[in-house]
Amino acid sequence: MIKNLELAILIKYILLLAAYGMGGTQFTNVPILFYRPQKIIPDMSNPSEYYFSDEYPQITSIPMVLDLYGDREFYEVIIMTSGYVGKFVAYILLVAFPIKEQYEHYAVYTPILVIGIVTSITAFYQHVVLLTISFFLWFGSFSFLIGLIFSYTYKHFKGKMSENSVIYLNLTWPVVMLTHILFGYFDGHWRSNMVYFTGFTNLILGISLFAIHRVIQKLEIQQEQLHLETALLENYQDTMNYQTQQQGKDNTNNDFAHQVLMLHNEDQLVSNPYQNHTKKGSDVEKNSKKNNNNQHHQTPQLNPDTLISKEDQDKTSFEILKDNIMMFKRDVTQRNNIMIWSLVWNVVGVSFVGCVIAMNRLEGNLYLNLAVSTVFELLGNIAAVWLMSRFSLKNTIMACLYVMGFSYILSVALDAWVSDNSPILKTLASLLPVLVAKGTHETMWNIVIEFQRQVIRVKYHQFSFAVANLFDMSITSTLPTYQYFMEKNGLNQFLGYGIYALVAARASVNFKLFNKNSTATVISMRRSSVSKHSNQAIPISKLKKQSADLNQHFEEIEEDNCKNCIEMDDLSKNNTNNQLQKLIAL
């Protein structure tokens, strides 16, 4: 039973990792779905038709199918922008309507299923409006998932799956991306990548998560019933042992008449049965305490932290939002930390998203650029683990931001300095900001989330994460327009990214860390929470009902025991009086 439950939970965890990793296909899909050939020549006989070069004959992008060139190029901007607006809306929902714990399971599974549906339906009909809606729901649903999955895996799993969830989740990201790049190399049609690889996979994962959740619920109910039956059986065995013990004592009382002959005081003879009754009453009291102790060990104790958390869960979403806003207004330190943390988080997102949408404009081979940059993401994830174990997170964040800022500015200078006669140097110069962004993104992603525990109280993590992503989406949703504007004016888009990173590096100096005692408290709370969830396989409400049922059952048994003891005592007194009368008659 327990092994089956543990296996089901492990399968669920793997499915969640895969679903989160599939989110990386957003970024590897964009360069393929919106690939623009290097040479686009309008047909003189029909201005609405275009001829384009085939550097990658396996690619058939959305602009190629819908002729999004010339004045129609702006439709591409609308489609891509709708995706980032969807992200923005998702985080508005997370801030305005905090998800209660009892609904978190379905709130995590549903976005995965929605992604599968909205990306699959584009296989049957292709239109700018439908693609705009699909990208809005696709990107928005995944952002909604990101806003919940880190806290969800932390709370609803135990052991290493909970403690290292950030690292495990982000490791699946580059692995799935590399797999998708390999798939796209052989089949670059937009429908194959968006529908078959992304849509159908998410559809299967979403359905599987709902199914495995039902299995886990049934196994938990069976485990709960098994715990209850075991507790009742143990109590029944204790009761039978006690009654057997009392019966043995009554057999001993049959020799009482022989002891009466040795006594000369009639009052003492009469008082002994009542002393025996007192002794039996004492045994009943001891057994009652024993049953209570057994109940204490058999029924899991309710953790006060859980009860407090349950009180918070009883609040409405509006009440929770009101508490968060009041904290943001009154606690200056928390407000400043949340604002700076949101700025740093946004710099990481801007540099990453900006490089992704610029990927199909870079020099060199598209697939090689994607593969190399994704490998840097994987290396960045590994580097994050090493840096977190050896250096101060605050200093690491500042150093990474300065590296990002100066690297972007350097890439702009190199791009202007390197001539077109050096294709290798030209490719390296254009690829440099992408490598920096991909590598530092995965490094910063893990470190910034871990650093959140040092500057923001645990109670406000969900709120601060949603606010940070809301701010992030409000900026990144403008990046396609920003890129369009910079290209039309002959400017390098990475110049703005570099300046932005340097501003964030300077602002990160103002982070106010909690003192050591407060940090130790946070760590202690985390360990306590992990321990609590590792031992708590049954819902609290059901445990309370189980505890009440056991109490009632124990009381009924104790009443029966007391009645049996009194009846046995009365029988013993009657036997003793009869024997005394016979002795007096003799």
N, C-alpha and C positions, 0 to 999 in steps of 0.2 A: 504493500500500500504506500508506504513512505517513499520507497524507491521509485514507484510510478509517478508520485507527485513531484519528486525532485527532477525526474526526467522531463516531465511536462513543463516545469518551470524553466529548465535549461533550454528546451526547444523554443519556448516563448522568448527567452533572452536572445537566442541566436536569430530568431525572426526579426526582433526589434533592431538588432545590429545590422542585419541585411537591409531592412527598410530605411534605416538612417543612412547607410552607405549608398543606397540608391539615390539619395538626395544629391550626391556628388555628380550624378549624371546631368543635373541642371547645367553645371558649368562646363562639362565636356560636350554636352549637346549643343550649346549655343554656337560655338565656332563652326560646327557642322551644319546645323539647321539654318544658320544665317550666313553661310559662306558666300563671299562675293568674289568672283573671278577677277584676276588682275586686269584683264582687258575686256571692256564692255563696249561693243560697237553697235549703234542703232542701225536698223535696216532702213535704207533710204527709201525703198518702195512702201514700207509700212512703218512709220515712226514709233508705233506702239510695240514693235517687235525688236529684239536685240540679239546680236551674236556675241558670244563670249568665249574666251579661251578655256581649254579643258586641262588645267594643270593637274587636277585630280578627277579623272574620268569616273571614278566610283561615287563621287559626290553629286547628289541632286538636292539642292537646298530649297528652302521655301521661297527665297527671292527668285530663283530660277523658274520655279513652277508658277508663281503668281506674277512674274514680271515686275518685281519691286525695284525698278531702276528709274533714274531720272527723278521726275516729280513724285513718282509713286514710292520712292525710297523712304519717304516719311511714314508710310504705313508700317514699315519694318520697325521704325522707332516707336510707333504706337503699340505694336504687339509686344515688344520687349519691355516697354515702360509699364504696360498693364501687368506684367509679371511682378515687377517691383512694387507697383501700387498694391497688388494683392498681398505682398509681404507686409506692407504698411498697415493694411486693414486687419490682417491677422493679429498683429501686436496691439492694435487698438482694442480688439476683442479681448485679448488676454489681460490687458490693463483694466478695462472697464468691467469685465465679467470674470473674476478669478474662479478657476475651476475647483469645485469641492472634491474632496478625496474620494467620495463614493462614485463620482462620475469620471474619475481620471482615466480608468481603463478604456472606456469608450471614446473619450476625448483624444486618446493617443491612437487608437486603432482606426477611427473614422477618417482622419486626413490621409492615411495611407491608401485606404480604399477609394477615396475621392480622387486622388492622383491617378490611380489605375483607371478609373472610369473616364475622367475628362481627357486623358491623353490617348485613350483607346478609341473614343468616338471620332477622333479626327481622321481615322482610317476610312471612314465612310463618306465624309464630306469635307472639302477644303475651301475655306473662305476666310477672308481677313477678320470678319466679325467673330466667327467660331474660334479661330486661332487666338484672337484677343481674349475671349472668355476662357479658353482652355489654359492659356498662360497665366491668367489672373488666378484661377483656381489651383493650378499646379504649383506655382511659386508660393501662393498664399497658404495652401494646405501644408506644404513642407515647413514653412516658417512657423505655423501654428504647432507643428510637431516638434520643432526645435525648441520652442518656448516651454514645452512640457517634458521632453524626454529625459533631460538631465536630472531634474528633480524626481521624475517618475522612477527611473532606474535606481536612484539613490534610496527612495523610500520603500519600494515594493520588491526589492531583492535583498539578499543578504550576503555577507562575506565579501570575497574578492569581486563578485559581480556588482556589488554596491560601491565599494571603496574605489575601485579602478574603472568605474563606468565611463568617465570622461575619456580616458586613454583608449579603452576598448572601442568606444563609439567612433572616435576619430581615426583609429587605425583602419576601420572598415571603409572609411571614406576614400582614401587613395587606392585601396585594393580594388574596390568596385570601379573607380574611375579608370584605372589601368585596364581592367577587363573590358570596359566600354570602349576605350580607345582602340583596343585590339579588334573588337567587333566592328567598329566604325571604319577601320582601315580596309576591311574586306567588303563591307556593305555600307556605303555612305549616303544612301537614300534617306531623306528626312523621315519618311514614314517608318522605315525599319528601325531607326534609332529612337524616335519619339514614341511610336506605338508599340512595336514588338518588344524592343529591349526594355524600355522604361514602363510603358503602360501595362502590358500583360504581366510583367514581373511584380509591379506594385499591386495589381489586382489579385494575384495569387497570394502575395504576402498579407494583404488586408483580410482576405477571406480566411486564410490559415490562422491569423491572430484571433479573429472572432471565434473560430472553431476550437483552438487550443485553450482559449479562455473558458469556454463552456466545460471542457474536460477538466481543467484545474478546479473549477467551482464544484463539480461533482466529486472529485477526489478529496477536496477539502471537507465537503459534507460527510463523506464516508469516514474520513479521518476523525472528524468531530464525533460522529456516532461511536466510532471505535474507542475514543478516549472516554466517552461517557459510559459505555458498557464496561470498560475495564475498571473505571472508578466504582461503579455499582457492584461489580463482581468482587472486587477487593473488600468492599464494605460488607457484603453478604458473608464472605468467608470469615471476616473478623467477628461478625455477629454469631455465626455458627460455632466458632471456636470458643467464644465467651459462654454461650449456652451449654456447650459440652463441659466446660470448666465448672459452671454452676451445678450441673447435674452430678459431677464427681463429688463436689462438696456436700450435696444432699445425701449421697450414699454414705458419706462419713458420719452423718448425723444419726444413722441407725444404731451406732454403737454408743449413743448418748446414755441409754439406760444403764449400761455397765458402769459408766462413770458416776451415775447418780448414787449407786450403792456406796461409793467411797466418800460421799459428802454427808455431813451431819446437820448442816444448816438448811432448813426448808426454804428460807427466803432466798438463799443463794441458788437453790435448785430451780426456783421459779424464775429468777432473773436471768439465768443463762440464755434461754431462748431469745430474749429481747436483745441481749448483747450480741447474740449470733445474727439477729435481724439487722442490728446496727452495722455489724461487719459486712453483711451482704449489701446494705445500702451504700456503704463506703465503696464496695467493689463496683456497684452500679455507677457511682459517680466517677470512679477511675476509668471505667469503660467508656463513659460518656466523653470524658476528656480525650481518651484514646481515639474515639471516632472523630472528634473535632480535629485532632491533630492529623488523622488520616485525610480528612477533608481538606485541611490546610495544604497538605502536600500534593493531593491529587488534582486540586483545582488551581490552574495558573492564576497568579496574583495580578491584579490590574495595576499597571504602572501609572503613577500620578501624572507623568508626562503625557501619557496617552489620553487621560481624561481631560487634561488641559487642551490638548490638540483637538479633542472631540468638541469641546466648547467652542473653539474657533471655527470648527467645521459647521456648527449649528448656526453661525451667523450667515446672513444673506450676503450676496455678492456686493450689494451696495454698502453694507456695513463694513465689510473688509476693505473695500475701496476707500471709504471715508477714513478708516483708521490709517491706511497708508498715506493718504493725502495730509492728514494731521501730522504724522511723523515727518513728512517732507517739509512742512511749513515750520515746525518747531525745532527739530533737531538740525542745527546748522552743520555740524560735522558730518552727519549722515547725508545731508543734502549735497554738500560739496563733494563728498566721496562718490556719491551716485552720479553726479554730473561729470566729474573727471573720468570716472570709470566708463561712463557711456561714451565720452569723447574718444578714449583709447580704443574701446570696442569698435567704434565707427571707423577709425583710421584703418584698423585691420580689415574691416569689411570693404571699405572703399578701395583700398589697394588691391584686394583680391578680385572684387567684381569688376573693377576698372580694367584689370589685366585680362580677365576672361572675355569681356566684350571686345577687347582690342586684339584678341588672339588671331583672328582670321585676317587682320591687317598687317601682321608682322612679317618680316623677311624670313626666308627659309621654309622648310617643309612643315606643313600644318600638323601632321600627325607626330612628327619628331618633336616639335615644340610642345605639343600636348603631353607626350610621354615623358619628356625630360622634366617639364615643370611639375608633373604629377609625382615623379620620383622625388623631387625636392620637397613636395608636401610630406611624403612618407619619411624622409630624412628629418624634416622639421618636427614631426611628431616624436621621433626618437630623441632628437635633441632636447625637446621640451622635458622629457622625463629626466634626462641627465642634468639639465640646468636647475630644475626644481629641487633636486636632491643636493645641490652643492652651493647655490648662490641665493642671495636675497631676491625675492620675487619682484620687489619694487625696483631694485637696481637693474634687474634683467629686463624688465619692461622698458625702462628708460633707455638702456643700451640698444635694444631692438628697434625702438622708434627712431633713434638717431641714425642707426644703420640704414633703415628704410628711407629716411628723408634724404640723406646725403647720396645714397645709391640712385634714387630717382633723378636727383639733380645732375649727378654724374652721367647717367644714361642720356639725358638731354644734351649735355655737352658733347659726349662721344658721338651721338647720332648726327650732330651738326658738324663735327670735325672729320669723321670718317667719310671718305669719298665713295662714290658708287663703283669705283674701280677695284675696291677691296670687298668682294661679296662676303668673305668669311668674317671679316671684322664688322661689316655692316649687320650680318646676322647676329653676331655676338652682342653688338651694341643694342640691337632691338630686343634681344632675348633677355638681357641683363635685368631689366625691371620686373619681368615676369618671374624669373628665378628667385629674385629677392622677395617678391610678393608671395609666391607660393610657399617658399621655405619659411619665411617669418610668419605667415598666416597660421600654419599648423603649430608652430612653436608658440606664438602669442595666444592662439585659441585656447590651448590647455593652460598656459600660465595665467592668463587673465581670468579665466573661470576659477582657478584655484586661488588666485589673489583676492577674489571677491570675498572669500571667507575672512580675510584679514582686515578689510576696510568697511564691510557692510554686515550688519547683524543678520544672523541666519533667518530670522523671522521675515525679513524684507527681501530675501534673495529672489523670490519669484517676481515680486514687484519691480525690483531694480533691473532684473534681466529683461522683463517685458518693456520697461521704459527705455533701456539701452537699445534694444532692437527696434523699438518704435522710432527712436531718433536715427538709428542706423538706416532703416528703410526709407525714412523721409529724405535722406541724403542720397543713398544709392539709387533710388528710383529716378533721380535726375541725371544719373551718369550717362545713359544713352544720349540724352539731349546735350549734355556737356561735351561728350565725344563728337557729336555732330557739329556743334558750334566750333570746337577747336580745329577740326579738320577743315571746315569751310574757311577758316581764317588763317590756315597754314601754321598752326601752333601745335606744340607737342603736349599731349594731354598729361604726361607724367610729371610735368613741371608743377602742376597744381597739387598732385598727390604728394610730391616731395615736401612742398611748403607746409601742407596740412600735417604731415607726420612730424615735422620739426616743432610745429605749434603744440601738438599733443605731447611731445617729449618734454617740452618746457612746462606744460601744465601738470604733468605727472609728478613733478617735484612736490606739489602741494597735497599729495595724499596724506591723510592722517591715519596711521595704523593704530589698532587697538593695542593696549598694553599686554604684557606677557600673560598676566592672570586671565585677562579676557580671552586671549587666544587659546590658552589652555582650557578655558571653560568651553569654548566652541568645539575644540577637539574632543573634550570629554563628552559633550552633548552628542557629537557625531558617533562616537564609539557606543554610547549608551543607546542611541537610536538603532544602530546596527544590531547590537545585542538584543534589543527589544524585539525587532522584527524577525530576528533569527529564531526566537523562541515562541513567537506568536503566530501560529498557523491558523488560529480560529478567530473570527471576528469578535470584537469585544462585546457587542450587544448579545451575541449568542452565548459567550462565556458567562455573562451576567445571568442569563436565563438558566444556563446549565448549573451555575453555582446555587441559584435559588432552588432549583429542583432537587439538587443533592441535599441541601439543608433540610428541606421538607421531608425527604426520604429518611435522612438520618434521625430526625426528630420522631418520626413514626416508629422507627426501629427501637429507639431508646424508650419510647412509651411502652412498646410491647415488652421490652426487656424488664422494665420496672414492674409491669403487671405480673409477668412470670415470676419475678423475684418475690413479690408480695404473696402470690399464691403459694409458692414453694415454702415461704416462711410460715404462712398460716397452717399448711399441711404439716410442717415440721413441729409447730407448737401443739397441734392436735395429737400427733403421735406421741410427743413427749408427755403430755398430760395423761393420756391413756396409760402409758407405761408407769407413770407415777401412781396413778390410782391402783393399778395392779400390785405395785410394790407395797403400798399402804395396806391394801387388803390382806396381803401375805403377813 
